[in-house]
Amino acid sequence: MKTRLYFPIIISLLVMATSVFTACSDSDNPLNDTTKPVIDLKSPTEGQTLAIGSEHGVHFEMDLSDDVMLKSYKIEIHSNFDHHSHDTRAAETTVDFAFNRAFDVSEQKTAHIHHHDILISANATPGDYHLMVYCTDAAGNEAHVARNIVLSATGGEDGNHEE
């Protein structure tokens, strides 16, 4: 007989537990965002030659978007002289250029980025480089875009253009 007394209580608890779990569906929870952000890198373009030593900085422009919320983006530039075979190079009076900086774009679903923060020093080694852009959304999803660029002491975009 005691079992019959507990049966309605057990059914009630099961109904309550089911309603709690169905009320918190994955589509309602922003932490279950699995969609990567979108990067539309406008400049520099693939294969673009950039001027070494320009005081104006590299013209960098892109649009970022996410279906829920952006968090940050990072720009990384590193040499690609040996096309990543990592051979040893003779000592030179130039320095391999490197750039690595993160920027906060929290609390935005879209962001238009336009700056000239990348300054290529006058003693940078000319040659092939990789430009990488990473974007992370609030849920931790990451997208990236890679470009091959060339640094040149004899020409290229100096970043000096109308704003």
C-alpha positions in Angstrom: 0.0 0.0 0.0 2.9 2.4 0.7 3.9 2.1 -2.9 0.6 3.5 -4.1 1.1 6.5 -1.9 4.5 7.3 -3.4 3.4 6.7 -7.0 1.7 10.1 -7.5 4.7 11.9 -5.9 7.2 10.1 -8.2 5.0 10.9 -11.3 4.9 14.6 -10.2 8.7 14.7 -9.8 9.2 13.2 -13.3 6.9 15.7 -14.9 8.7 18.6 -13.2 12.1 17.3 -14.2 11.0 16.8 -17.8 9.7 20.4 -18.0 12.9 21.8 -16.6 15.0 20.0 -19.2 12.8 20.9 -22.1 12.6 24.6 -21.0 16.4 24.8 -21.4 16.7 23.7 -25.0 20.0 24.1 -26.9 18.6 26.7 -29.2 17.8 29.0 -26.3 21.2 28.9 -24.8 23.9 31.2 -26.3 26.6 29.1 -24.9 25.6 26.3 -27.4 26.5 28.6 -30.3 28.5 26.4 -32.7 28.6 28.8 -35.7 31.9 30.4 -36.4 32.2 34.1 -36.9 32.6 35.5 -40.5 35.7 37.4 -41.6 35.5 39.6 -44.8 39.1 40.8 -45.1 39.2 43.6 -47.7 42.8 44.8 -47.3 45.6 43.7 -47.6 44.6 41.5 -50.5 46.2 38.2 -51.5 49.7 38.7 -52.9 49.7 42.4 -52.1 53.1 44.1 -51.8 53.5 46.3 -48.8 56.1 49.1 -48.3 58.9 48.6 -45.8 59.5 51.7 -43.6 56.3 53.6 -44.3 55.4 55.9 -41.5 51.7 55.6 -42.5 51.2 52.0 -41.5 49.5 49.2 -43.5 45.9 49.9 -44.6 44.0 47.2 -42.8 40.3 46.8 -43.4 37.7 44.1 -42.7 34.2 43.3 -41.6 33.4 40.8 -38.9 30.1 39.3 -38.0 28.6 36.6 -35.8 25.1 35.2 -35.4 25.2 35.7 -31.6 28.1 37.9 -30.4 31.8 38.6 -31.3 34.6 38.6 -28.7 38.0 39.4 -30.3 40.2 39.3 -33.3 43.9 38.8 -33.7 46.3 39.8 -36.5 49.5 37.8 -37.0 52.2 38.4 -39.6 55.3 36.1 -39.8 57.9 35.4 -42.4 57.5 32.7 -45.1 61.0 33.0 -46.6 61.6 29.2 -46.6 57.9 28.4 -47.2 58.1 26.7 -43.8 60.9 24.3 -44.5 62.7 26.1 -41.6 66.2 26.1 -43.2 69.0 28.2 -41.7 69.7 31.6 -43.2 72.9 33.5 -43.3 73.2 36.4 -40.9 71.8 39.6 -42.4 71.5 43.2 -41.3 67.8 43.1 -41.6 65.2 41.7 -39.2 62.4 39.3 -40.0 59.3 41.3 -39.5 56.7 40.0 -37.1 53.4 41.4 -35.8 51.0 39.8 -33.3 48.2 41.8 -31.6 44.7 41.0 -30.4 41.8 43.5 -30.3 38.6 43.4 -28.3 35.2 43.6 -30.1 33.0 42.2 -27.3 29.3 43.0 -27.1 29.0 43.5 -30.9 27.4 41.2 -33.5 29.1 43.1 -36.4 32.2 45.2 -36.5 33.8 47.3 -39.3 37.6 47.4 -38.7 39.8 50.0 -40.3 43.1 51.1 -39.0 46.8 51.6 -39.8 48.3 50.0 -36.6 50.7 47.7 -38.5 54.0 49.6 -38.9 56.7 47.8 -40.9 60.1 49.0 -39.6 62.7 50.3 -42.1 65.1 47.4 -41.3 62.5 44.6 -42.0 63.7 41.8 -44.2 62.0 42.0 -47.7 60.3 38.9 -48.9 57.3 36.6 -48.6 55.2 36.8 -45.4 52.0 35.3 -44.1 49.2 37.5 -42.8 46.7 35.6 -40.5 43.5 37.0 -39.1 41.7 35.1 -36.4 38.2 36.0 -35.0 36.6 34.4 -31.9 33.0 34.8 -30.9 31.7 34.9 -27.4 31.1 31.1 -27.3 34.7 30.4 -28.3 34.2 29.5 -32.0 37.1 30.7 -34.1 37.5 31.4 -37.8 40.6 32.5 -39.6 41.7 33.9 -43.0 45.2 33.6 -44.4 46.9 35.8 -47.0 50.3 35.7 -48.7 51.8 39.2 -48.7 55.2 40.6 -49.8 57.3 43.2 -48.0 59.3 45.3 -50.3 61.8 48.2 -49.8 61.4 49.3 -53.4 57.6 49.7 -53.6 54.2 48.7 -52.6 51.3 50.3 -50.8 52.4 52.7 -48.1 49.0 52.9 -46.5 48.7 56.6 -47.3 45.2 57.0 -48.7 42.1 59.0 -48.0 40.2 58.0 -44.9 
